[in-house]
Amino acid sequence: MSKINYGIDAPKVIARLIIIGVLIILISILFPAIDINGIKIFTPGFIWWGISLVLTGILMVLYSKFGKFKHRDRILNKIKWNGNEKVLDVGTGRGLLMIGAAKKLTSGKSIGIDIFDTKDLTKNSIERTKANAQLERVDKKVEILKMDILKTDFPNDYFDVIVSNLCLHNVKKSRDRKATCAEIYRIIKPKGTVIISDFIHTREYTRKFRSLGMHVQKEGLYVFDTFPPLTIIRASKN
Ligand SMILES: C[S@@+](CC[C@H](N)C(=O)[O-])C[C@H]1O[C@@H](n2cnc3c(N)ncnc32)[C@H](O)[C@@H]1O
C-alpha cells in the first residue's frame, strides 16, 4: 500500500442515506400523485426530505475526507506536549489520532487500540493502520493493538494522555459506556488528560467522569468542519 488513507466513517450509514434520499427524490419527480386505495398522496412535498438525506450523506463524506484532519489537530492542540508522554488512542481506526500524537513525541509512545469493525470505518484493519504509521514515518513511536476498550490489559495509572474520536458511541448499552469511562479513568495517570470527542452521549460521559472525581470541561458543538457535529470533553484526574 503506497498511499496514506484514514478511511470513511460509517460507510453503510452514508450509503443508506444517499440511496434512500435519491429514491425519495426520484419518486417525488416521477410519481407526483400516488393513489393508494382511493387515498391520494402528493409526493413533491417529500423532495426536501430526500434532498436533506442526500446532503447529510455528502456532509459525512466531506468530514471524513477533509474535516477530520482539522478536528484531529483541534484535539491534539489541547495538550501541552513535552514529547515523552505515553498516549492511548481509543478506537484508533486507521490511526488518525494515534499517528497525529506520535508526531508530537520524541521519546514517548503512542498506542492505538481498536476492535477494527469495518461497519464503523472503511477497510478498517490493523495491517492498514500499521501501513499508515509507516507511510507517516512514525512506526517506531507507535504500537497498535486489537483490544476492546471495555476491558484493556493496561495497568492502573498508565497513560499521560488518552484521546478518542467517534468511538465510544459504538458501545451500545449505557451501562457499558459508563464502564468504558471507568476503564479510561482507571488507566489514566493522576494529572493526566483525557479528551473524548463524540456526537452523542457526551452528557453521559461527562456525568460519569465527574462522578469519578474528574474535573471535566465540555467544548463544541463544532458545526462547520465536523459532521455529525462533534463535542469535545476534556477530563483530568486529580
Ligand atoms: C468511526 S471510527 C473512528 C476511527 C478514528 N478514531 C477516527 O477518528 O478516524 C470508530 C472506531 O471505533 C472502533 N470501536 C468501536 N467499538 C470499539 C470498542 N469497544 N473498543 C475499541 N474500539 C472500538 C471501531 O472499530 C472504529 O475503528
The ligand as an SDF file (V2000), in Angstrom:
LIG
                    3D

 27 29  0  0  0  0  0  0  0  0999 V2000
  -15.8830    5.9620   13.2720 C   0  0  0  0  0  0  0  0  0  0  0  0
  -14.4250    5.0650   13.6140 S   0  0  0  0  0  0  0  0  0  0  0  0
  -13.3230    6.3710   14.0910 C   0  0  0  0  0  0  0  0  0  0  0  0
  -11.8790    5.9740   13.9390 C   0  0  0  0  0  0  0  0  0  0  0  0
  -10.8710    7.0520   14.3410 C   0  0  0  0  0  0  0  0  0  0  0  0
  -10.9790    7.3650   15.7520 N   0  0  0  0  0  0  0  0  0  0  0  0
  -11.0480    8.2850   13.5010 C   0  0  0  0  0  0  0  0  0  0  0  0
  -11.4820    9.3290   14.0370 O   0  0  0  0  0  0  0  0  0  0  0  0
  -10.7540    8.2220   12.2860 O   0  0  0  0  0  0  0  0  0  0  0  0
  -14.7950    4.2730   15.1740 C   0  0  0  0  0  0  0  0  0  0  0  0
  -13.7580    3.2420   15.5890 C   0  0  0  0  0  0  0  0  0  0  0  0
  -14.0740    2.7450   16.8930 O   0  0  0  0  0  0  0  0  0  0  0  0
  -13.7860    1.3450   16.8990 C   0  0  0  0  0  0  0  0  0  0  0  0
  -14.5040    0.7120   18.0230 N   0  0  0  0  0  0  0  0  0  0  0  0
  -15.8410    0.5160   18.1510 C   0  0  0  0  0  0  0  0  0  0  0  0
  -16.1230   -0.0730   19.3250 N   0  0  0  0  0  0  0  0  0  0  0  0
  -14.9370   -0.2580   19.9710 C   0  0  0  0  0  0  0  0  0  0  0  0
  -14.5700   -0.8460   21.2160 C   0  0  0  0  0  0  0  0  0  0  0  0
  -15.4840   -1.3460   22.0510 N   0  0  0  0  0  0  0  0  0  0  0  0
  -13.2500   -0.8500   21.5780 N   0  0  0  0  0  0  0  0  0  0  0  0
  -12.3130   -0.3440   20.7290 C   0  0  0  0  0  0  0  0  0  0  0  0
  -12.6070    0.2150   19.5240 N   0  0  0  0  0  0  0  0  0  0  0  0
  -13.8970    0.2450   19.1410 C   0  0  0  0  0  0  0  0  0  0  0  0
  -14.2410    0.8720   15.5200 C   0  0  0  0  0  0  0  0  0  0  0  0
  -13.7020   -0.3730   15.1760 O   0  0  0  0  0  0  0  0  0  0  0  0
  -13.7120    2.0330   14.6570 C   0  0  0  0  0  0  0  0  0  0  0  0
  -12.3960    1.8220   14.2410 O   0  0  0  0  0  0  0  0  0  0  0  0
  1  2  1  0
  2  3  1  0
  2 10  1  0
  3  4  1  0
  4  5  1  0
  5  6  1  0
  5  7  1  0
  7  8  2  0
  7  9  1  0
 10 11  1  0
 11 12  1  0
 11 26  1  0
 12 13  1  0
 13 14  1  0
 13 24  1  0
 14 15  1  0
 14 23  1  0
 15 16  2  0
 16 17  1  0
 17 18  1  0
 17 23  2  0
 18 19  1  0
 18 20  2  0
 20 21  1  0
 21 22  2  0
 22 23  1  0
 24 25  1  0
 24 26  1  0
 26 27  1  0
M  CHG  2   2   1   9  -1
M  END
$$$$
